[in-house]
Amino acid sequence: MPLPYVLLSAAVSLDGYLDDTGPERLLLSSPADFDRVDEVRAGADAILVGAGTIRADNPRLLVNSAERRAARLAEGRPAYPLKVTVTASGDLDPDAHFWHTGGEKLVYTTDDGAERARRLLGGTADVVPLGPGIDWRLLLEHLHEVRGVARLMVEGGGQVHTQLLRQGLADELQLVLAPLFVGDPAAPRLFGPGPYQGGRLRLVETLRIEDVVLMRYEPTAPGAGAAPTAADRHWLRTACELAALCPPSETAFSVGAVVVAADGTELARGHSREGGDPVVHAEEAALAKLDTADPRLAGATVYSSLEPCARRASRPVPCAELILRAGVRRVVTAWREPDTFVAGADGTGLLLGSGAEVVVLPEFEAPAKAPNAHLPS
């Protein structure tokens, strides 16, 4: 099920401490960066913080610029993004600024915490129980499917950031580094201990803002099973962009493919009819660039904008079989192959039958189909 784009936003000191240090709060960001954060908020459909951040900082989480609020209204959106908090216990302060400023409020909690939260808040916020514990994937699915949230900004605290990153649910990390040291062992750190996804994050942008530096990162390490991660979405988006590079054809699909190692290293990419070969397929073109003995292939994921073919007339070996022969056992794709050229195509069945994992992300179906819009349906 599609999830919202999840953006984590935080400011830290050189020694890794967050700026939410309680009543004597140390502000790490500069005035210009606060304005940047206001702009990011204005672009979000919802802003989320943990209940601990509400207790410690008593934030309002508003779009402060009247011009930005007016722009939201002109676009048919509310002046303020939906404000969201998460609490396992339901222990919330009904007098906090969070509940009495801005627009709509939403609380995600456990079955046990829901009764307490409703009793404390009355009709101030919608309260949604998620079950016996906080299930972050279920929470994000609800935000997207029920509340229509396409872009979620997460402003803390450290525990929330940690859980989203560890579960591979964060699409982007916006980190502002302040030129000072805190040194207080009691101050909260940005991330807690525990198993994170492997691989290096991709640095997308650096920007100097007065005396602080903004760094934007994206995850790269693919998922390991049937549940898609944010990195899976990034790589499949790349595959769809490659499909748009294909020379047009009336007799074949335009497809893009990327092969990515378990640590997030891109091993190869390809697209249909690459290099002037009129019959080469995207997965075939990508895999041909790799040494078949490369040990990284066993843990790799193939991202293809279209389901790998199970039968073809132009070459003796279909792409699904090429993937299996390479040792790859995980494929992420955007849409199933229609019967346009091959009746009953079922690359997914071939892959699954040989023990591979196939993940379909239907939210990418439209960009994957776009280069093929001229073909008969």
Summary of the structure (lengths in Angstrom):
residues: 377
radius of gyration: 23.3
end to end distance: 24.5
largest distance: 70.9
contacts: 1265
relative contact order: 0.11
helix: 31%
strand: 21%
